[in-house]
């Protein structure tokens, strides 16, 4: 019986260090480095989008052991008792608390596919419709515009006249080309006049806007293209999640009693 008991004690003495070792990454100067530190470090890497590979895990294992070595030396030298350390520790404590608060909020309040679909439909409604590709020549006076219209109607090249006479530097160099856009992308007078033209048609009279006098020619039209819901779903879900978090942060800020303190962006 004593022999059996002695054997059990000996076995336990062998197994116990293995069990402790299984729970820890290493023992540094008699102090355990728990595996939870390694797991936390790897979770942080995963959150930031880094793939957790065997190589990364090995580097992280070395990192937590080195941290323990350096931290022990800092404690030995009394760094933990300094005012500078305590001030930085408080900032770090707040950083971790805030990060976890927001992470928990987003986990409990995720953006839904229904919300993303509603946002998609709303945006799509604002960009659907006909797009117009036009050319224009912008000049100072109505008289100059009328002369140019007469020249174009007489066979002069619109693009060449635009390069020579248009005071719109953005389009003048390209023969007056404005590319595709919806009418509401322009000032009302210009957009309305452009939309009233047929393909290849020129405005019979100059169009006055706040920029001067325009001669407009419609090149072509097309229906506005829009990506499918599945193509933009990830971006929409991310944007909605960020908006929810921002609203949560704004609510906390507005609900706080600040005793007269005003943020720098407040009047």
N, C-alpha and C positions, 0 to 999 in steps of 0.2 A: 504493500500500500504506500509506503514511504517512497519506494522507488518510482511508483506511478506519479506521485505528487511532485517529486523532484523533476521528473521528465516534463510535466505540465508547466512547471515554473520556468524551466529552461526554454521550452517552446514559446511561452509567452514573452520571455525576455528577448527572443529573436523576432517574434512577430510584431511586438509593440513599436520598435523603431521603424519597421517597414510601414506600419499603419500611419505613424506620424509623418513619415516621409511622403506618403501618398497624399497627405493633406497639404503639404507645403512644397514650395519650389526648391527651397534650400534652408539651411540653418547657418546664419551668419553670426559668428562670435557668440554662439549659444542662443541666438534669437531667431525664431521662425519667420520665414517669408511666406505667408499663406498664398495658396493658389488663387484665392479670390482677387488678389492684386493683379495677377497675370490676366485673369478673366476680364477684369474691369478695363485694363489697358487694351486688350483685344477688342472689347465691345466699343470702346471709344474710336478705335481705328475703323471698325466696321461701320459705325455711324457716319463717319466722315467719307465713306465710300471706298475705302481701301480694302482690297481682297485679303482675307486672312489666310495666307499660305503657310506651309511648314517653315519656310525661311523667315517670314515675319514673326511667327510664333517663337522661333529660336531667338530672334533679336529681342523680342519683348521679354522673354525669360531672362536674358542677360540684363536687360534694362531694370527689371524689378530687383534683381540681386544687387546691381550696382547702386541703385537708389538706396537700398538698405545700408550698404557699406558707407556711402557718403552721408546718409542721414544720421547714422550712429556717430560718425566723426563730428558732425555739426552739433549733435546733442552733447558730446563729450566736451566740446569747446564752449558750450553755453550759448550757442546761437539762438536756441529756442526761447531764451529769456530776454532777448533784446526787444526794444520797442519797435524797431524796424521790422523784425520778423512777425511780431504780433499784428502790426498794421497790415502787412501783406497777407497774413493768414486770414484776417477778417475779410479782405477783399476776395480772396480765393473761396472762402466759405460762402460768401454771397453769390459768387459766380456759379458755383456748383448747385446751390439751392435754386437759383433762378433758372438755370438750364434744365434741371429736373422738373421744376414747376411747369415750364413751357412744354417739355416733352410729355408730361402726364396729361396736360390739357389737350395737346394735339392727338394723343392716343385715344382719349375719351371723346373727342369732338372732330373726327376725321371729315374731310370733304367727301360727299357722296356722289355717286354717278348721276343721280337725279339733279343735283345742284349743278354739276358740270354740264349736263345736257341743257338745262335752262339757260346757263350762261352762254353756251354755244349758240343756241337759238336766238338769243338777244343780240349777240354780236353779228351773227349771220344776217339778221334782218336789217342791220344798219349798213352793211356793205353790199347787199344784193342789188341787182338792177343793172342798168346799161352803163357801160364805160365808153367814153368818147376819146378818140385820138385826133387832136386838132393841131394845126399850125397857126401861128399868128405873127403879125408884125405890129410892134408898138411904136408910135411916133408922138411928137409933142402936140401937133395941131390937126384939126379936122381937115383943113385944106390939104395938108401934106398927105393925109390918109386917103382922101378922095383921088388925088393924083396917082397914088400907087395902085388903087383899085382899078382905075382906068387903064394903067399900064398892064396889070395882070389880065384884065379882060381883053386887052389887045394882044395878048400872047406872051408877055414878059414872064420870066421864070420866078415863081413865088419864093422859092428857097434862096435864090441869089439876091432878090430884093430884101429878104429878111436879114441875110448876112450883112448887107450893106447899110440898111436904114434902121433896123429895129434897135431900140434902146433897151431891150430886155436882154441883158448879157447871158442869162441862163439858157435861153432858147435861140437867141439870134445867131449864135455861132453854129447851131445845128439846123439852120434853115427854118427857124421858127417852130420846130417840133416840140410839142408839149407832152408827148407820150400819152398813155391811157390814164384817164381819171374820170371821176363822176362829176356832173355839173356843180354839185355843192362844194367841190374842192376849190372852186374859184369864187371871186366876188359875184354877187347875183347878176349884175348886168352882163358880164361875160358868160357865165354859165348858161343863162337863159338864151342868149343869142346863139351860142354853140349848139345847144340841144335842139334848137329850131331848124338847124341846117340839115340837108340831106347829104349823103356821102358824095364827096367831091365838090360840094357847093361852097361858094364864097359869099360872105356877107355883102349885100348890095350897097350898104351904107356903113360908114365907120361906127364902131361901138365905143361909147365913152364910159370910162371908169375913173376911179380916183388916181389911176396910174398914167392916164393919157388916152389916146385914141387907138383902137385896135382894128386890124383887118384880120378876120378869122376864116379859115378854110377847114372844113371837116374832112378828115382823111378816111376814117373807118370807125365802126362801133363793134362792141362785143358784150356779151353778158359777163358780168363780174364773176370771176372764178373764186371758189372758196374751198378750203381743204375739208375732208370728211371729219366727222366727229372722232373717229378712232385715231386719226392722224394727230389731232391736237389734244386728245383727252389727257395724256400725262401732264402737259403744260397747264391745262385748265385746272386739273386736280391740285397741282402744286400751287398755282396762283390762289385758288380758293382757300387752301389750307393756310397759306401765308396771310390772307386777308382775315380769316377767322382769328388767327393768333394776334394780328394787329388790333382787331376790334377788342379782343380780350385785354390786351395791354392798355389800350386807350380807356377801357372801362375801369381798370384798376387805378389808373392815373387820375381819372376824373373823380373817383370815389374816395381818394385819399385826402385827409385833412392836413394842409400844409402850413397853416398859421401865417398866411400872407405871402409865402414864397411863390414866385412865378418862374416858370421855365423860360429859357432864353427865346423860344419861338412863340411866346405868348405876348400879347400887347399889354 
